[in-house]
């Protein structure tokens, strides 16, 4: 009997924190429809993700994907960095 593998879920979000070792906190925004009033509501959720190479920084837009459990709260891993945060240039004056 052949095995059917599920596609891993990928989401895009903004890195809120990159302070801990090999871990980033990503804020994922999504839309949800209210069950009673049928109004679309914007919500967000913070998700911890594994960053093996420590390449993501605060303010970066990243894509994370479902993976094996790395720790108690980490269930996602960094797949790629979509956009870097614009670095502030030093002011001359």
C-alpha positions, 0 to 999 in steps of 0.5 A, spaced: 500 500 500 502 506 498 503 512 503 500 519 501 504 524 504 500 531 506 503 537 503 506 541 509 503 548 511 507 554 509 505 561 512 508 568 511 509 573 516 513 578 520 519 577 524 517 580 531 523 577 535 530 574 534 533 575 540 533 567 542 538 562 540 536 559 533 529 561 534 524 567 531 517 569 533 513 570 527 507 574 527 502 571 522 496 575 520 490 572 517 482 574 515 477 570 519 469 571 518 465 573 524 460 567 525 454 571 527 455 578 524 458 575 517 463 581 518 471 580 516 476 581 521 483 581 521 487 577 526 494 575 528 497 570 531 505 569 534 508 563 532 515 560 534 519 558 528 526 554 528 532 558 525 538 553 524 543 558 521 540 564 525 539 569 518 533 572 520 532 579 524 527 583 526 523 586 521 524 581 516 518 578 512 519 570 512 516 564 510 515 558 515 513 551 514 510 546 518 516 541 521 517 536 526 516 539 533 523 542 535 521 544 542 515 545 546 512 551 542 516 550 536 512 547 530 515 551 524 521 552 521 524 558 517 523 556 509 526 563 506 526 570 507 522 574 502 524 581 504 529 584 509 528 590 513 530 596 510 537 598 514 537 605 516 543 609 513 547 613 518 546 621 517 551 625 516 551 632 519 
